[in-house]
Amino acid sequence: MNRLHLVSSLVLLAGALGCHGQKLSPAESRRVEVLLRNKFNVPAYYDVTVGERKKSDTPGFDSLTVTFTNLEGDPSAAAAKSADFLLSTDGKTLAQLTRMDVPQDPSAIVNDGNRPSRGGPATAPVHIVIYDDLQCPFCARMHEQLFPALLERYGDKVHVVYKDFPLGQHPWAVHAAVDANCLAAQSAPAYWALVDNIHARYADVPPVKPTIDKDIKPEEALKPATDLLDKWTRDEAVKQKADLGKLNACIAGQDSSAITASVKEADALGVDATPQLFINGERLAGALPLKYVYKMIDGALLAAGVQPPPPYVEPPAAQKPAGN
């Protein structure tokens, strides 16, 4: 069915399909079938069955279900796929419509989740939620670009939080997220200082080498990396005068349930990589240049009735010294 990707578009039938009725005549059904086969390159080994016309919610159109059956497919699998179309009451126009509910408040698509924040208060006109992986080099690049530049440009007009989305290919990302959350429970400044430090120095964390020795447990292979992450976490706790007893108990427990919940939430939003930003609900994926981030924030401010800063001008690229 991958060759039958039915795009949302209006297509005209060659000639009228006759009078309105519940069931199309063989000739009318064939016209629809030929149109769809030619438009979407439906192979011959697919059977195309045109259903009956039924009343729709779209004025001037009836609904029409077309079923595509792979005659050479696995009999044990679901070989038939259906697609709904709209057929005009005069039989001259076939359409496919995708209905989408317009959100009343796009910023409510993803919530802050009581996470440690940077920038303005929860009443700030723009909320930025970033799904982050502390072992992700692209996240590190985005983090370096955003701070302090983002807060210097927008100040208390933006409210920024990070949520956890550790990727499976990053062996110590979950441990780092748990450590950061242990710190966040006591001190938001300590949390952000740790996030700054890990993103700036993630390459200093000892690599986790794969091993074929069955006597070595995965946590033992991870220990050099996790020991350093734990040390960085305790160092920030000392600076912020956090309760080391509570912190050490939290680090030792490595309760990742909050991380799992964050990942589940991100999955439901369609997040499949990091970093991903939601700016008042509008998604921006990847470590993109700041000008695109600023463009989305400026648009969110205008929509909220707040005048954004003057247009961002990229600094000139550094020129290479002329050769001798």
MOWO-V371210 format. One record per backbone hydrogen bond with DSSP energy under -1.0 kcal/mol. CO is the residue of the C=O (numbers start at 1). NH is the residue of the N-H. If there is no record, write none. Layout:
BEGIN
co,nh
CO,NH
CO,NH
END
This chain:
BEGIN
co,nh
1,4
5,7
7,9
11,94
13,15
22,53
25,29
26,30
27,31
28,32
29,33
30,34
31,35
32,36
33,37
34,38
35,39
36,40
37,42
43,46
45,71
47,69
49,67
54,63
58,61
60,89
62,87
63,54
64,85
65,51
66,83
67,49
68,81
69,47
70,73
74,77
77,79
79,70
81,68
83,66
85,64
86,95
87,62
88,91
92,13
93,88
94,11
95,86
105,108
106,109
112,115
118,160
121,124
126,159
127,280
128,161
129,278
130,163
131,276
132,165
133,136
136,140
137,141
138,142
139,143
140,144
141,145
142,146
143,147
146,150
148,152
149,153
150,154
151,155
154,157
157,126
158,120
159,128
160,118
161,130
163,132
167,170
170,173
172,176
173,177
174,178
175,179
176,180
177,181
178,182
179,183
180,184
181,185
183,186
183,187
187,191
188,192
189,193
190,194
191,195
192,196
193,197
194,198
195,199
196,200
197,201
201,204
202,205
213,216
217,221
218,222
222,226
223,227
224,228
225,229
226,230
227,231
228,232
229,233
230,234
231,235
232,236
233,237
234,238
235,239
236,240
237,242
238,241
243,247
244,248
245,249
246,250
247,251
248,252
249,253
250,254
256,260
257,261
258,262
259,263
260,264
261,265
262,266
263,267
264,268
265,269
266,271
267,270
275,286
276,131
277,284
278,129
279,282
282,279
284,277
286,288
289,292
289,293
290,294
291,295
292,296
293,297
294,298
295,299
296,300
297,301
298,302
299,303
300,304
301,306
302,305
END
